[in-house]
Amino acid sequence: MWEIYEHRRVSRQLKGAPKEVLKRYEKWKDIVRLSGPAGLRKIKGFHDEALRGEWKGHRSSRLGLQYRVIYKTLKDQVMIQVVNLSPHDYRKK
């Protein structure tokens, strides 16, 4: 079972997200808790992919046409660290 840690800015970003995105994010968290990143890769709708450039080492999953969740897997702790939930803006802040 995987543990999910959300950065404190994610709670603020969730307040501005549409309801559809919130529902999909909850489903995303359920899948991650049960089967981790491997489970996300099996579901094609999330389009889970590794990021490059300044986001190297992070992964991204689609929560809709516009919204993405950016996360990092910490292998030594079986933990997912959710860094950002944004409308497709990959610039690091």
Secondary structure by P-SEA (a helix, b strand, c coil): cbbbbbccaaaaaaaaccaaaaaaaaaaaaaaacccaaaaaacccccbbbbccccccbbbbbccccbbbbbbbcccccbbbbccccccccccc
